[in-house]
Amino acid sequence: MINKLYDFKSVSIPEALLKATVTHEEIMDELRQTAERFTTIAPASDGISNGDIVVLEIPDEQSPDGVQQVYVNMGKGFFDSEEALLGLCAGTQAEIIYEGKKVCAVILGVKRKNIPELTDGYICRLGINGVSTVAAYENLVFDNKAAQQRQRRMKGIFEIASKAVLAHTEFFPIGDDNEWYRTLYNGTMIQLEAMAQQTGKSVDDIMPEALRMPGKTADECRRAMEEMCEKHVKLGALGLYYARQNGIEYTREESIARIQAYLPQTGLENTAAVNENMLISDIIQRYTEYFQKTISEYYEDKIQVVLQ
């Protein structure tokens, strides 16, 4: 399908996409969240403060005991009378508004969350292979954050690189004589015809809504479908080229097995449900992903991530 390939390595990638930062604040925030995993809750003897868990006893005429217990997570804003409780201690009373009425509540207990300082001992308890100190954990957090930054930028790099390759690569004509294109286009049309039959409308009538192209005519939708199918085929062809360079080729049998494994999640378990459109779509998708993987591997170590 490819007559003359345009090498993606020749694409000019904006410098901004090849640089990324991870801030000290991001690292510290991750460490704080990790420390919260070792939070303990214990009774507090001093005055109630935000973050405490307060147990109140409130009069309740409908309860057999004449009272009910209410738990308040201070500082969350879910309880109307939080301010009236601040500074009070367990065993005291407070006038509060509950369900629109002023009542006298007894503070049965106050529990406080204690978040410890992260130490090497806590890091060991995480059970991360090769990481037993806070310093090593900080490095791990940075590496993970850096990987996330690279992944985000890789999406932009792939968009730019693939767009340039699609524009400059010479493909042989792609039309109805191409199995991939024919199957994708006809498969989409079959789906549209089924939808039209269910709604009692014509294919032309449902096209704009079904293809999420409001305001477009049926002819415009068809042209968009043709362009979409052609683009998918070209991306798949690029992936096929690079896969073959490395001695890799995806077989129909592999795709059938992948689809059959996925079908139960859709409620379809019949082998016959693996139609030609699903099969070709899976093969094209796998080769497209291989093309993306090839570009990602080339640029991955070219994205510099620094700590700020």
Phi and psi in degrees as a GROMACS rama.xvg file:
@    title "Ramachandran Plot"
@    xaxis  label "Phi"
@    yaxis  label "Psi"
@TYPE xy
-106.815  125.689  ILE-2
-90.7068  -47.9423  ASN-3
-142.822  116.81  LYS-4
-84.8444  137.144  LEU-5
-96.0966  120.352  TYR-6
-71.109  123.91  ASP-7
-63.4309  -19.4187  PHE-8
-69.5426  -14.3976  LYS-9
-86.3256  -8.31712  SER-10
-71.6255  137.324  VAL-11
-86.262  114.722  SER-12
-98.5707  130.378  ILE-13
-54.701  138.573  PRO-14
-57.2157  -34.1377  GLU-15
-61.1073  -30.599  ALA-16
-77.9766  -15.7646  LEU-17
-98.642  6.22553  LEU-18
-130.789  140.077  LYS-19
-147.619  161.195  ALA-20
-132.18  150.796  THR-21
-123.016  128.63  VAL-22
-91.4537  157.076  THR-23
-60.2988  -35.5006  HIS-24
-61.3917  -39.3648  GLU-25
-63.4896  -41.4276  GLU-26
-64.9341  -46.9127  ILE-27
-64.1784  -37.0572  MET-28
-63.5775  -40.7923  ASP-29
-64.5701  -39.1699  GLU-30
-66.7547  -37.9788  LEU-31
-63.6496  -42.3603  ARG-32
-63.6081  -36.6273  GLN-33
-66.7497  -41.9014  THR-34
-61.3561  -33.8108  ALA-35
-63.8207  -20.7965  GLU-36
-67.4386  -18.337  ARG-37
-108.081  22.5047  PHE-38
-63.7309  138.183  THR-39
-115.202  153.921  THR-40
-120.906  125.183  ILE-41
-139.435  155.183  ALA-42
-59.1103  141.586  PRO-43
-110.945  131.632  ALA-44
-96.7469  -15.9095  SER-45
-90.9444  -169.611  ASP-46
-66.5955  150.393  GLY-47
-62.9474  137.319  ILE-48
-135.874  167.46  SER-49
-61.4246  138.405  ASN-50
102.664  -18.1557  GLY-51
-76.2381  158.278  ASP-52
-109.259  117.576  ILE-53
-110.46  133.327  VAL-54
-105.36  118.926  VAL-55
-110.008  147.031  LEU-56
-108.733  118.813  GLU-57
-121.916  137.2  ILE-58
-56.0072  138.499  PRO-59
-148.207  105.572  ASP-60
-65.713  -26.0449  GLU-61
-83.4757  -12.4035  GLN-62
-83.882  143.112  SER-63
-56.8879  -35.3751  PRO-64
-85.8354  -6.75949  ASP-65
80.4289  0.885944  GLY-66
-141.976  164.54  VAL-67
-140.665  154.746  GLN-68
-99.7596  136.987  GLN-69
-126.252  132.851  VAL-70
-101.325  131.059  TYR-71
-120.14  121.682  VAL-72
-90.8911  101.183  ASN-73
-64.4349  137.877  MET-74
91.9298  -6.20989  GLY-75
-85.1282  -21.2549  LYS-76
83.3175  11.5962  GLY-77
-88.4536  -12.4928  PHE-78
-116.379  126.977  PHE-79
-63.359  -30.7708  ASP-80
-106.478  33.8871  SER-81
-59.3516  -42.8997  GLU-82
-61.0401  -33.4233  GLU-83
-68.9498  -17.8657  ALA-84
-94.2626  -20.7269  LEU-85
-57.6347  131.046  LEU-86
88.8511  -14.3085  GLY-87
-80.899  160.608  LEU-88
-116.985  164.522  CYS-89
-59.8534  141.666  ALA-90
94.433  -9.61008  GLY-91
-97.5765  171.658  THR-92
-113.436  158.667  GLN-93
-150.579  141.038  ALA-94
-85.9219  122.705  GLU-95
-132.414  167.778  ILE-96
-102.922  120.187  ILE-97
-131.986  121.722  TYR-98
52.91  40.557  GLU-99
82.5179  2.00458  GLY-100
-120.036  148.037  LYS-101
-84.8107  124.031  LYS-102
-135.316  162.99  VAL-103
-101.172  117.385  CYS-104
-107.352  146.402  ALA-105
-104.047  132.053  VAL-106
-84.9698  102.954  ILE-107
-75.7442  -36.0805  LEU-108
-164.634  156.75  GLY-109
-133.207  123.216  VAL-110
-118.195  143.535  LYS-111
-124.509  138.883  ARG-112
-82.6743  130.036  LYS-113
-114.433  111.337  ASN-114
-95.0517  116.888  ILE-115
-76.7382  163.169  PRO-116
-73.6683  135.3  GLU-117
-69.7995  125.243  LEU-118
-124.272  171.894  THR-119
-59.2341  -34.4346  ASP-120
-62.1014  -43.5179  GLY-121
-66.7952  -38.5009  TYR-122
-60.7655  -41.1979  ILE-123
-60.5444  -35.4347  CYS-124
-68.8662  -17.3701  ARG-125
-69.1293  -24.5523  LEU-126
70.8507  32.336  GLY-127
-89.144  122.573  ILE-128
-58.6573  125.333  ASN-129
81.5457  1.38796  GLY-130
-122.812  109.863  VAL-131
-131.559  3.23436  SER-132
-130.402  160.809  THR-133
-62.3513  -40.6002  VAL-134
-61.4434  -43.1959  ALA-135
-66.2597  -35.0944  ALA-136
-68.7019  -38.563  TYR-137
-59.8848  -42.0713  GLU-138
-62.9378  -40.0251  ASN-139
-64.4851  -42.6155  LEU-140
-61.3324  -43.7023  VAL-141
-60.4935  -45.2375  PHE-142
-59.6644  -41.5399  ASP-143
-66.2696  -42.8566  ASN-144
-64.6821  -39.9803  LYS-145
-63.3357  -40.5689  ALA-146
-63.2371  -39.2074  ALA-147
-64.2916  -42.1147  GLN-148
-62.3539  -42.7122  GLN-149
-63.1451  -40.2962  ARG-150
-64.2255  -41.337  GLN-151
-62.9542  -44.9337  ARG-152
-70.0742  -28.6522  ARG-153
-64.0232  -31.4622  MET-154
-62.023  -44.4838  LYS-155
-66.9994  -39.791  GLY-156
-62.7925  -43.1785  ILE-157
-64.0577  -40.0527  PHE-158
-60.3163  -45.8063  GLU-159
-67.8385  -47.1849  ILE-160
-65.3189  -46.2492  ALA-161
-66.7977  -36.5631  SER-162
-62.7816  -42.96  LYS-163
-67.0013  -42.181  ALA-164
-64.9087  -42.7639  VAL-165
-62.5506  -36.5608  LEU-166
-73.8621  -32.8284  ALA-167
-106.673  -13.4061  HIS-168
-75.7869  139.121  THR-169
-91.215  111.285  GLU-170
-99.8041  148.835  PHE-171
-67.972  153.781  PHE-172
-51.3823  132.56  PRO-173
-113.039  115.229  ILE-174
-152.301  -152.494  GLY-175
-63.4535  -21.8343  ASP-176
-79.3143  -6.06954  ASP-177
-92.2394  121.653  ASN-178
-58.6887  -44.5418  GLU-179
-60.8933  -49.8589  TRP-180
-63.009  -48.1769  TYR-181
-59.3303  -43.5444  ARG-182
-67.0423  -43.0306  THR-183
-63.5242  -47.0076  LEU-184
-66.4483  -48.7  TYR-185
-64.412  -36.5241  ASN-186
-63.0655  -40.3767  GLY-187
-65.5676  -41.6825  THR-188
-64.0879  -38.4651  MET-189
-62.6331  -41.9786  ILE-190
-63.3087  -42.1352  GLN-191
-65.3225  -39.2344  LEU-192
-64.6093  -38.1981  GLU-193
-65.6688  -41.7059  ALA-194
-64.7912  -39.8816  MET-195
-64.9363  -39.8481  ALA-196
-64.6965  -38.0944  GLN-197
-67.3944  -34.5793  GLN-198
-91.9677  -10.6795  THR-199
76.5767  15.0609  GLY-200
-109.128  174.209  LYS-201
-86.7313  161.752  SER-202
-59.962  -41.0126  VAL-203
-61.4408  -35.2777  ASP-204
-69.1053  -39.102  ASP-205
-89.0297  -13.2314  ILE-206
-53.3374  -52.9202  MET-207
-56.6206  -42.4846  PRO-208
-74.1485  -43.1195  GLU-209
-64.791  -35.1972  ALA-210
-94.7837  6.24532  LEU-211
56.0978  48.5981  ARG-212
-129.516  61.4001  MET-213
-58.7232  140.689  PRO-214
87.1837  -7.28775  GLY-215
-92.1904  151.1  LYS-216
-81.0658  167.919  THR-217
-62.0447  -39.174  ALA-218
-64.5555  -40.5769  ASP-219
-63.9544  -38.303  GLU-220
-65.3691  -40.2137  CYS-221
-64.9935  -41.2232  ARG-222
-64.0574  -38.9664  ARG-223
-64.6998  -39.055  ALA-224
-62.2001  -43.2284  MET-225
-61.2397  -44.7439  GLU-226
-64.649  -40.3087  GLU-227
-64.1515  -47.1561  MET-228
-63.27  -40.46  CYS-229
-64.3563  -40.9183  GLU-230
-63.951  -43.87  LYS-231
-59.7099  -43.2002  HIS-232
-64.42  -42.1571  VAL-233
-65.4106  -42.6796  LYS-234
-62.5823  -41.5851  LEU-235
-63.4206  -38.5114  GLY-236
-65.4865  -37.636  ALA-237
-64.0765  -43.8356  LEU-238
-63.6073  -39.6281  GLY-239
-61.1764  -40.824  LEU-240
-60.3727  -50.3859  TYR-241
-70.8704  -32.8684  TYR-242
-63.997  -43.9993  ALA-243
-65.4618  -30.783  ARG-244
-59.8637  -29.9194  GLN-245
-103.937  15.5677  ASN-246
72.4981  27.5727  GLY-247
-114.069  134.873  ILE-248
-148.443  127.594  GLU-249
-85.0114  130.09  TYR-250
-95.0223  160.788  THR-251
-62.9146  -36.8019  ARG-252
-62.4452  -39.5635  GLU-253
-64.1292  -42.1179  GLU-254
-67.7405  -39.0179  SER-255
-60.4089  -44.0064  ILE-256
-63.4436  -40.3511  ALA-257
-63.2462  -44.7312  ARG-258
-66.8233  -42.0499  ILE-259
-63.0818  -34.7226  GLN-260
-69.7674  -28.595  ALA-261
-86.4062  -30.8423  TYR-262
-52.2314  -42.4533  LEU-263
-56.0503  -28.5298  PRO-264
-68.9767  -21.5872  GLN-265
-97.1732  -0.169267  THR-266
88.7007  2.62115  GLY-267
-109.459  123.303  LEU-268
-121.771  2.4111  GLU-269
-82.4178  129.727  ASN-270
-57.0392  -34.3276  THR-271
-64.602  -16.649  ALA-272
-69.6239  -14.1057  ALA-273
-79.377  88.9378  VAL-274
-88.2392  173.727  ASN-275
-62.8334  -36.7078  GLU-276
-64.6469  -43.3583  ASN-277
-62.9493  -40.8542  MET-278
-64.9033  -50.555  LEU-279
-65.1804  -39.7115  ILE-280
-60.3756  -40.083  SER-281
-66.1987  -42.9734  ASP-282
-63.527  -45.3826  ILE-283
-62.0925  -42.1644  ILE-284
-61.6753  -41.1447  GLN-285
-65.4043  -40.0071  ARG-286
-72.0937  -34.4246  TYR-287
-62.72  -42.7748  THR-288
-64.1006  -33.7115  GLU-289
-67.7574  -39.3487  TYR-290
-61.7927  -44.1116  PHE-291
-63.1069  -41.3724  GLN-292
-62.6445  -40.0358  LYS-293
-61.9554  -44.1347  THR-294
-67.0204  -42.756  ILE-295
-60.8127  -44.7477  SER-296
-63.3408  -33.6767  GLU-297
-71.2458  -40.027  TYR-298
-93.2953  -13.6097  TYR-299
-53.2388  -48.4979  GLU-300
-83.7711  2.57244  ASP-301
-96.2192  -7.17178  LYS-302
-91.3257  114.237  ILE-303
-90.2703  126.651  GLN-304
-116.466  123.376  VAL-305
-117.046  155.684  VAL-306
-92.1507  126.558  LEU-307
